[in-house]
Amino acid sequence: MIDVEKCRITHYPAEVLAGRAKPVEKIDDNIRQLVQKMTDIMLENKGVGLAAPQAGVPLRMFIISLAGKRENVKVYINPAIVPAGEFDTIEEGCLSVPGVHTKIRRYKKCTVTATDLDGNKFTEEAEGLYARALQHEFDHIEGTTIVNRMSQVAKIAHRRQLKKLEEQK
């Protein structure tokens, strides 16, 4: 049972962000409450996506709303992603790594297969920002943050902010 009231945004280098998340065993009211809490956290922090580990819960699920609106939130439970096409390097930020925006290399397209809150499996093709958001959130449930994907130059450029986050742990 997840204590949804205790869910807060977690910041790098929190342990929950560094490990591979566990699959969601069953979709129940507790998971639905978690999705509501994750949506609140994402919107409060003006994000377009949030993975469960970012709310302190090591489960394989995330939400995305490219419009940044509650009514557009889509839930991805136990997702699988197949990247495709060419690469693109675009500046990204992360709610769990505040104050850091850095260029991240990702595939321009991908296909996601996941389960929704009603237990239905779905598959979608994504490109552009949607594909990038999917890959970013999927990284979180794999225990990867943008800090892991940053170039050495970017790590040096952001070393003060990263050190500050590490000290606040």
Secondary structure, DSSP 8 states (H G I E B T S, - for coil): ---GGG-----TT-HHHHS--B------HHHHHHHHHHHHHHHHTT-SEEEGGGGT--BSEEEE-TT--GGG-EEEEEEEEEEEEEEEEEEEE-TTSTT-EEEEEEEEEEEEEEE-TTS-EEEEEEEHHHHHHHHHHHHHHTT--HHHHS-HHHHHHTHHHHHHHHHH-
